[in-house]
Amino acid sequence: MHDATSAQLSAIAKFRTMHASGCFVLPNPWDTGTAVYLRHLGYEALATTSAGFAFAQGLPDAPTAINRDDMLAHISKVVAATPLPVNADFQTGYADSPDGVAANVALCVATGVAGLSIEDATGHDATPLYEASLASNRIRAARAAIDACGVPVVLTARCEAWLVRQPDPLRVAINRLVAYAEAGADCLYAPGVSKPDEIASIVKAVSPKPVNVLVSGRNPALSVARLTDLGVRRVSVGSALALVAWGAFIRAAKSIAATGSFEAFTDAAPYSELNDLFSNRG
């Protein structure tokens, strides 16, 4: 049993209400400062990004690159940065077995999150996805762990069919997401799906449970309005904001090295804006 704080319970209640209707953007900060700034802009909930955090540590985006305890510490810092609901990108749950997933999910709940996601990619090229029944049992174990904690954290189940380049990813994703919904997932998510008709098929298959769609690159076919029309409840951006920041950094650093000019600093964020924001954090 985890003794949730009133702040966590309030964030969870808000997060669950946000999933009940409409469509909202769930941006992904990668540290305390970016979490604070996203709240400043008026976003109502946040999600961590394993890739954004890993790259900031000089590490690749892989479950084995950052250990469980370091990820839990990072999630705790993002949760503490704002009163907004935070969804944790908890990757594979840092275990293969359902029992291991359950134990680690309980630790994640204790960070104060309002939600967490568990994915079904193994990280192994030979068998890129967990066997279907094991994958469902891992979600079932995560659900049981959350229920045992007595804290109604939103459980998102991810099918990585597109990301691991499965043949016929739509069929694989629908079959698995339906099974994950039956196993107790509150929200379903297949990162990589980008065609409107395929998104609509996923939404229909798992209805009435909400669907998260990842938009991590420029896609003229997708906008918040279009995704709302397709029935999507939640839109996350994954590592995209972190990569935009990396892009600006890389371009500026390359420009200085190549030209000896500092013209690239023209587009820098105003020092005073950031300093004032962080000086007056409430």
Secondary structure, DSSP 4 states (H G I P E B T S, - for coil): -----HHHHHHHHHHHHHTTSS-EEE---SSHHHHHHHHHTT-S-EE--HHHHHHHTT--S-TTTS-HHHHHHHHHHHHHH-SS-EEEE-TT-S-SSHHHHHHHHHHHHTTT-SEEEEE-B-S-SSS-B--HHHHHHHHHHHHHHHHHHT--PEEEEE--TTTTT-SSHHHHHHHHHHHHHHTT-SEEE-TT---HHHHHHHHHHHTTS-EEEE--S--TT--HHHHHHTT--EEE-TTHHHHHHHHHHHHHHHHHHHHS--GGGGGPPPHHHHHHHHHT--
